[in-house]
Amino acid sequence: MVRSILALSSFLLLVSSDPTVYLREDFADGEAWSSRWVQSEHEGKTFGKFGLSAGEFFHDEAKDTGLKTMENARFYGISTPLTTPVESTEGKTLVVQFSVKHEQKIDCGGGYLKLFPSSLDPKDLHGDAPYNIMFGPDICGPSARRVHVIFNYRGQNLLLKKEIRCKDDELTHLYTLIVRSDNTYEVRIDNKKEQSGKLEEDWDFLEPKEIPDPDAEQPETWDDNPFLDDPEDKKPEDWEQPETIPDPDAKRPEDWDDDMDGEWEPPVIDNPDFKGEWRPKQIDNPNYQGEWEPPMIANPKYFEDDKLYLQKDIKFVGIDIWQVKAGTIFDNILITDDEDFARNVAKETFEESAKGEKEKKEAKDEIERKKREEERKAREAEEAANEADDEEEDELEDDDESAFAEDAEVEEAAAADPEEEAEVKSVKEEVKDEL
């Protein structure tokens, strides 16, 4: 009897510890994915198309095939219902995990997912559609490369106050968000912790407990001047000087006519002795009380919420992004209540594929490097050959010019000496007769 009770207890414990998998999507069934995922038809937007691909380099094409963005400069809007909708995460952990591969060397575009409530119309998915959670990488230029973690709380989308930099190379990377029932969270990249903390501290879920008293006024006797005029400081007697003076070097023109031109006055110039307005030097104010601040009072809008982690009514997961350059591959989407299960899935999928993918990428890069090196050598050889041909042509031209110059010198010499000229003429005629 006791043995039966123990066996039953072990069975119940095993059953109760089984993870709840709200969704697991690995696109392993080929084109059947299109029957599960719904493309948005929101009016006024031209959405980009998706297709299946493992990319140019991969470990196992069948296992590494995912959903790829196919068209440049497009919005993308697509979603699928969870296999088991999330009714409530009360007392539970929520894990969102998926892989992203920016094989196109992305410079501007999103790579994140959104979790949507049951109110979503999948065919009307768009950027302003309300969502529960937005999570994943977003890249825009060299400086804005972050991992978004946004929670919708009481109708407001709250952004993470900490910075998490996303991966921006061409390899597959795994992003994991863990939201625990003790109001803590963890963000993992490639199955390694990147950030963690308390929900209340890292998002502005709640109003502050205290606020400055809006009715408080600074007392009239409050001295907030850190310095005052030195009462011992006196203005020098020679301080007062005009700002401008008549130019002492100016001369009255000789043709100046007082009757016609009026009384002559020299032009004015800046006075080099002018010192401006005198002010006494400053000394520390012994009565300085500092900057006045109103007293703090209890915030009437503050309320406690010990269930910031709580999510209710999650029915869809979707990709709602913009990309300048397409080519991103989404894969191994997992939504569950068990972080250990998620880690194991990461080991079975991402970690198994990542090493092989990296080796294939390095091999591909080496082939491209060798090709570029061969092209460079061929280009340099061609340039060297062209340069040699140019030098040979220059030498031939120089030889022709030299021979011409020698003939010219002989003829000039002959012209200078009649006897020699006659001899040269005779030699030329003999050569001509022989020819």
C-alpha positions as CSV (number, residue, x, y, z in Angstrom):
1,M,0.0,0.0,0.0
2,V,2.8,2.4,0.9
3,R,4.6,1.5,-2.3
4,S,1.5,2.3,-4.3
5,I,1.2,5.6,-2.6
6,L,4.8,6.5,-3.3
7,A,4.5,5.5,-6.9
8,L,1.4,7.6,-7.2
9,S,3.1,10.5,-5.6
10,S,6.1,10.2,-8.0
11,F,3.7,10.1,-10.9
12,L,1.8,13.2,-9.8
13,L,5.1,15.0,-9.2
14,L,6.3,14.0,-12.7
15,V,3.0,15.1,-14.3
16,S,3.0,18.4,-12.4
17,S,6.6,19.2,-13.5
18,D,5.9,18.7,-17.2
19,P,6.4,22.0,-19.0
20,T,3.5,23.8,-20.6
21,V,4.5,24.5,-24.2
22,Y,2.3,27.3,-25.5
23,L,4.1,27.2,-28.9
24,R,7.0,25.5,-30.5
25,E,7.7,26.3,-34.1
26,D,10.7,25.1,-36.0
27,F,9.3,25.1,-39.6
28,A,10.4,21.5,-40.0
29,D,7.3,20.5,-42.0
30,G,8.1,22.4,-45.1
31,E,5.5,24.5,-46.8
32,A,2.8,23.5,-44.2
33,W,3.9,26.6,-42.2
34,S,1.8,28.8,-44.5
35,S,-1.3,27.1,-43.2
36,R,-0.5,28.2,-39.7
37,W,0.9,31.7,-40.2
38,V,-1.4,34.5,-41.4
39,Q,0.0,37.3,-43.6
40,S,-1.4,40.8,-42.6
41,E,-3.5,42.6,-45.2
42,H,-3.6,45.9,-43.3
43,E,-4.9,48.7,-45.5
44,G,-2.3,51.2,-46.7
45,K,0.8,49.0,-46.4
46,T,2.6,46.8,-48.8
47,F,4.0,43.9,-46.8
48,G,7.1,41.9,-47.7
49,K,6.9,38.2,-48.4
50,F,8.3,35.4,-46.3
51,G,9.8,32.1,-47.5
52,L,11.6,29.1,-46.0
53,S,15.4,29.1,-46.1
54,A,18.4,27.9,-44.1
55,G,20.6,30.6,-45.7
56,E,23.9,30.4,-47.5
57,F,25.7,28.6,-44.7
58,F,24.2,26.1,-42.1
59,H,24.9,23.0,-40.1
60,D,21.9,20.9,-41.1
61,E,19.7,22.4,-43.8
62,A,16.5,20.6,-42.7
63,K,17.0,21.5,-39.0
64,D,18.2,25.0,-39.7
65,T,15.5,26.1,-42.1
66,G,13.4,29.0,-40.8
67,L,11.2,31.8,-41.9
68,K,13.1,34.4,-44.0
69,T,12.2,37.9,-45.0
70,M,12.5,38.1,-48.8
71,E,12.0,41.7,-50.1
72,N,14.0,44.8,-49.4
73,A,12.5,48.0,-48.0
74,R,9.3,46.5,-46.7
75,F,7.1,46.2,-43.7
76,Y,6.5,42.6,-42.5
77,G,3.4,41.5,-40.7
78,I,2.7,37.9,-40.0
79,S,1.4,35.9,-37.0
80,T,0.3,32.5,-35.8
81,P,-1.9,31.4,-32.9
82,L,-0.4,29.7,-30.0
83,T,-1.0,26.0,-29.8
84,T,-2.1,26.6,-26.2
85,P,-3.1,30.2,-25.5
86,V,-1.8,31.8,-22.3
87,E,-4.8,32.5,-20.1
88,S,-2.8,33.5,-17.0
89,T,0.8,33.2,-15.9
90,E,-0.1,33.6,-12.2
91,G,2.4,31.8,-10.1
92,K,4.3,30.7,-13.2
93,T,7.3,31.6,-15.3
94,L,7.0,32.8,-18.9
95,V,9.8,32.1,-21.3
96,V,10.0,33.5,-24.9
97,Q,12.8,32.1,-27.0
98,F,13.7,32.2,-30.7
99,S,16.7,32.4,-33.0
100,V,17.5,35.2,-35.5
101,K,20.0,35.1,-38.3
102,H,20.9,38.4,-40.0
103,E,22.7,36.8,-42.9
104,Q,22.3,40.0,-45.1
105,K,24.6,42.1,-42.9
106,I,21.6,44.1,-41.8
107,D,22.1,47.9,-41.2
108,C,18.5,48.9,-40.4
109,G,15.7,46.7,-39.4
110,G,14.0,44.7,-36.7
111,G,14.4,41.1,-35.7
112,Y,12.0,40.9,-32.8
113,L,8.7,39.1,-31.9
114,K,5.5,40.4,-30.4
115,L,3.0,38.5,-28.3
116,F,-0.6,39.6,-29.0
117,P,-3.9,39.2,-27.1
118,S,-6.9,37.4,-28.4
119,S,-8.3,40.8,-29.7
120,L,-5.8,40.8,-32.6
121,D,-7.2,40.3,-36.1
122,P,-4.3,38.5,-37.7
123,K,-5.2,39.9,-41.2
124,D,-5.1,43.4,-39.7
125,L,-1.8,43.2,-37.9
126,H,0.1,46.5,-38.0
127,G,2.5,48.6,-36.0
128,D,-0.1,50.2,-33.7
129,A,-1.9,46.9,-32.9
130,P,-1.8,46.4,-29.1
131,Y,0.5,43.7,-27.8
132,N,1.5,42.2,-24.5
133,I,5.3,41.8,-24.9
134,M,7.8,42.9,-27.6
135,F,11.2,41.1,-27.4
136,G,14.2,40.8,-29.6
137,P,17.0,42.6,-31.5
138,D,16.6,45.9,-33.4
139,I,19.3,47.5,-35.5
140,C,19.4,51.0,-37.0
141,G,22.8,52.3,-37.9
142,P,26.1,51.6,-36.1
143,S,25.1,53.0,-32.7
144,A,21.5,51.8,-32.3
145,R,21.8,48.0,-31.9
146,R,19.8,46.9,-28.9
147,V,17.6,44.2,-27.6
148,H,14.1,45.4,-26.9
149,V,12.1,44.2,-23.9
150,I,8.8,46.1,-23.9
151,F,5.9,45.3,-21.6
152,N,2.4,46.6,-22.1
153,Y,1.1,47.6,-18.6
154,R,-2.2,49.3,-18.1
155,G,-2.3,50.4,-21.7
156,Q,1.2,51.8,-21.8
157,N,4.2,50.3,-23.6
158,L,7.1,50.4,-21.1
159,L,10.7,50.2,-22.3
160,L,13.6,48.6,-20.5
161,K,15.7,51.3,-18.8
162,K,18.9,49.2,-19.2
163,E,20.9,48.8,-22.4
164,I,21.3,45.3,-23.9
165,R,23.4,45.3,-27.1
166,C,22.3,42.7,-29.7
167,K,24.5,40.6,-32.0
168,D,25.0,42.2,-35.4
169,D,27.1,39.6,-37.3
170,E,25.8,37.1,-40.0
171,L,25.5,34.1,-37.7
172,T,22.4,32.7,-35.9
173,H,21.9,33.9,-32.4
174,L,19.4,32.8,-29.8
175,Y,17.4,35.3,-27.7
176,T,15.6,34.2,-24.5
177,L,13.4,36.3,-22.2
178,I,12.5,34.8,-18.8
179,V,9.8,36.5,-16.6
180,R,9.5,34.9,-13.2
181,S,6.6,35.0,-10.7
182,D,8.9,36.7,-8.1
183,N,8.9,39.8,-10.3
184,T,12.4,39.2,-11.7
185,Y,13.5,38.8,-15.2
186,E,16.5,37.5,-17.2
187,V,17.6,38.1,-20.8
188,R,19.9,35.5,-22.3
189,I,21.7,35.6,-25.7
190,D,23.1,32.3,-27.1
191,N,22.0,30.6,-23.9
192,K,24.1,32.9,-21.7
193,K,22.8,35.6,-19.3
194,E,23.2,39.1,-20.6
195,Q,21.0,41.0,-18.2
196,S,18.8,40.5,-15.2
197,G,17.1,42.3,-12.4
198,K,13.8,43.3,-10.8
199,L,10.8,44.4,-13.0
200,E,9.9,47.3,-10.7
201,E,13.4,48.7,-10.9
202,D,14.2,48.3,-14.6
203,W,10.8,49.5,-16.0
204,D,8.5,52.3,-15.0
205,F,5.6,50.1,-14.0
206,L,4.6,52.0,-10.9
207,E,4.4,55.6,-10.0
208,P,6.9,56.8,-7.4
209,K,5.9,56.3,-3.8
210,E,6.7,60.0,-3.0
211,I,6.5,63.2,-5.0
212,P,7.6,66.8,-4.3
213,D,4.7,68.7,-2.6
214,P,3.2,70.7,-5.5
215,D,1.7,73.2,-3.0
216,A,4.9,74.0,-1.2
217,E,6.5,77.4,-1.8
218,Q,10.0,78.6,-1.1
219,P,10.2,80.7,2.1
220,E,10.9,84.4,1.5
221,T,13.8,84.2,3.9
222,W,15.5,81.3,2.1
223,D,18.9,82.4,0.9
224,D,19.9,80.4,-2.2
225,N,22.7,82.7,-3.4
226,P,26.1,80.9,-3.0
227,F,28.0,84.2,-3.4
228,L,27.6,87.9,-2.4
229,D,29.4,91.2,-3.1
230,D,32.4,91.8,-1.0
231,P,31.5,94.8,1.2
232,E,35.1,95.7,1.6
233,D,35.8,96.0,-2.1
234,K,35.8,99.6,-3.4
235,K,35.7,100.9,-6.9
236,P,39.0,102.5,-8.0
237,E,38.9,106.3,-8.4
238,D,40.2,106.1,-12.0
239,W,37.7,103.3,-13.0
240,E,35.1,105.6,-14.7
241,Q,36.3,106.1,-18.3
242,P,34.2,106.7,-21.4
243,E,33.7,103.8,-23.8
244,T,34.9,105.9,-26.8
245,I,37.2,108.8,-27.3
246,P,38.1,111.2,-30.2
247,D,40.8,109.8,-32.4
248,P,44.0,111.7,-31.3
249,D,45.7,111.0,-34.6
250,A,42.9,112.4,-36.7
251,K,43.7,115.6,-38.7
252,R,41.2,118.2,-40.0
253,P,41.1,118.1,-43.8
254,E,42.7,121.1,-45.4
255,D,39.7,121.7,-47.6
256,W,37.3,121.6,-44.7
257,D,34.9,124.5,-44.9
258,D,33.1,125.2,-41.6
259,D,30.4,127.3,-43.4
260,M,29.7,124.5,-45.8
261,D,30.6,121.4,-43.9
262,G,29.8,122.5,-40.3
263,E,32.1,122.3,-37.3
264,W,34.7,119.6,-37.8
265,E,34.9,116.9,-35.2
266,P,37.4,114.0,-35.1
267,P,36.1,110.5,-35.5
268,V,35.7,108.4,-32.3
269,I,37.6,105.2,-31.5
270,D,37.4,102.6,-28.7
271,N,38.9,103.9,-25.5
272,P,41.7,101.5,-24.5
273,D,41.3,102.6,-20.9
274,F,37.6,101.7,-20.8
275,K,37.0,98.9,-18.2
276,G,33.3,98.5,-18.4
277,E,30.8,98.4,-15.5
278,W,32.5,98.0,-12.2
279,R,31.4,95.2,-10.0
280,P,32.7,94.2,-6.6
281,K,34.4,90.9,-6.3
282,Q,32.4,87.9,-5.0
283,I,32.9,86.1,-1.8
284,D,31.2,83.0,-0.3
285,N,27.9,83.7,1.3
286,P,28.0,82.6,4.9
287,N,24.2,82.4,5.0
288,Y,23.8,80.2,1.9
289,Q,21.2,77.5,2.4
290,G,21.6,75.6,-0.8
291,E,19.0,75.1,-3.6
292,W,15.5,75.0,-2.1
293,E,13.6,71.8,-2.7
294,P,10.0,71.2,-1.8
295,P,9.3,68.5,0.8
296,M,8.3,65.1,-0.3
297,I,4.8,63.8,0.3
298,A,3.0,60.5,-0.4
299,N,2.0,60.1,-4.0
300,P,-1.8,59.8,-4.2
301,K,-1.4,57.9,-7.6
302,Y,0.9,55.3,-6.2
303,F,-0.3,51.8,-5.7
304,E,1.4,48.5,-5.0
305,D,1.4,45.7,-7.5
306,D,3.1,42.5,-6.4
307,K,2.1,40.8,-9.7
308,L,4.0,42.9,-12.3
309,Y,5.1,39.7,-14.0
310,L,1.5,38.6,-14.6
311,Q,0.4,38.1,-18.2
312,K,-3.1,37.3,-19.2
313,D,-4.7,36.5,-22.6
314,I,-1.8,35.9,-25.0
315,K,-3.1,34.1,-28.1
316,F,-0.8,35.0,-30.9
317,V,2.9,35.5,-31.7
318,G,3.9,37.7,-34.6
319,I,6.6,39.4,-36.6
320,D,5.8,43.0,-37.0
321,I,8.9,44.8,-38.3
322,W,10.4,47.0,-41.0
323,Q,13.6,46.1,-42.9
324,V,15.7,48.1,-45.4
325,K,17.6,45.0,-46.5
326,A,15.8,41.6,-46.3
327,G,17.3,38.3,-45.5
328,T,16.7,37.7,-41.7
329,I,15.8,34.1,-40.8
330,F,13.5,33.4,-37.7
331,D,13.6,29.9,-36.3
332,N,13.0,27.7,-33.2
333,I,10.3,29.9,-31.7
334,L,9.4,28.6,-28.2
335,I,7.0,29.9,-25.6
336,T,6.8,27.9,-22.4
337,D,6.5,28.1,-18.6
338,D,9.7,26.2,-17.9
339,E,13.1,27.8,-18.3
340,D,15.0,24.6,-17.8
341,F,13.1,23.1,-20.7
342,A,13.9,26.2,-22.8
343,R,17.6,25.7,-22.0
344,N,17.5,22.1,-23.0
345,V,15.8,23.0,-26.3
346,A,18.5,25.6,-26.8
347,K,21.2,23.0,-26.4
348,E,19.4,20.5,-28.7
349,T,18.8,23.1,-31.4
350,F,20.9,26.3,-31.3
351,E,24.1,24.9,-29.6
352,E,24.2,21.9,-31.9
353,S,23.8,24.0,-35.0
354,A,25.9,27.0,-34.0
355,K,29.2,25.3,-34.1
356,G,28.6,23.7,-37.5
357,E,27.2,26.9,-38.9
358,K,30.2,28.9,-37.8
359,E,32.6,26.3,-39.4
360,K,30.6,26.6,-42.7
361,K,30.7,30.4,-42.5
362,E,34.4,30.4,-41.9
363,A,35.0,28.0,-44.8
364,K,32.8,30.2,-47.0
365,D,34.7,33.3,-45.9
366,E,38.0,31.5,-46.6
367,I,36.9,30.6,-50.2
368,E,35.8,34.2,-50.7
369,R,39.1,35.5,-49.3
370,K,41.1,33.2,-51.6
371,K,39.1,34.4,-54.5
372,R,39.6,38.0,-53.7
373,E,43.4,37.3,-53.3
374,E,43.5,35.6,-56.7
375,E,41.7,38.4,-58.3
376,R,44.0,40.9,-56.6
377,K,47.1,39.0,-57.8
378,A,45.7,38.7,-61.4
379,R,44.9,42.4,-61.4
380,E,48.4,43.3,-60.1
381,A,49.9,40.9,-62.8
382,E,47.9,42.6,-65.5
383,E,48.9,46.0,-64.3
384,A,52.6,44.9,-64.2
385,A,52.4,43.5,-67.7
386,N,50.8,46.7,-69.0
387,E,53.4,48.7,-67.3
388,A,56.2,46.6,-68.9
389,D,54.6,47.0,-72.3
390,D,54.5,50.8,-71.8
391,E,58.2,50.8,-70.8
392,E,59.1,48.7,-73.9
393,E,57.3,51.1,-76.2
394,D,59.0,54.0,-74.5
395,E,62.4,52.4,-75.1
396,L,61.6,51.8,-78.8
397,E,60.5,55.4,-79.2
398,D,63.7,56.5,-77.4
399,D,65.8,54.3,-79.8
400,D,64.1,55.7,-82.9
401,E,64.6,59.2,-81.6
402,S,68.3,58.4,-80.9
403,A,68.9,57.0,-84.4
404,F,67.1,60.0,-86.0
405,A,69.3,62.3,-83.9
406,E,72.5,60.5,-85.0
407,D,71.5,60.8,-88.7
408,A,70.7,64.4,-88.2
409,E,74.1,64.9,-86.6
410,V,75.9,63.2,-89.5
411,E,74.1,65.3,-92.1
412,E,74.8,68.5,-90.1
413,A,78.4,67.6,-89.9
414,A,78.6,66.8,-93.6
415,A,76.9,70.1,-94.4
416,A,79.6,71.8,-92.3
417,D,82.4,70.2,-94.3
418,P,82.0,70.1,-98.2
419,E,84.5,67.3,-98.6
420,E,82.9,65.2,-96.0
421,E,79.4,65.9,-97.4
422,A,80.6,64.7,-100.8
423,E,82.0,61.6,-99.3
424,V,78.7,60.9,-97.5
425,K,76.9,61.4,-100.7
426,S,79.2,59.1,-102.5
427,V,78.7,56.4,-99.9
428,K,74.9,56.7,-100.1
429,E,75.0,56.4,-103.9
430,E,77.2,53.2,-103.6
431,V,74.8,51.7,-101.1
432,K,71.9,52.6,-103.4
433,D,73.6,50.9,-106.4
434,E,74.1,47.8,-104.3
435,L,70.4,47.7,-103.4
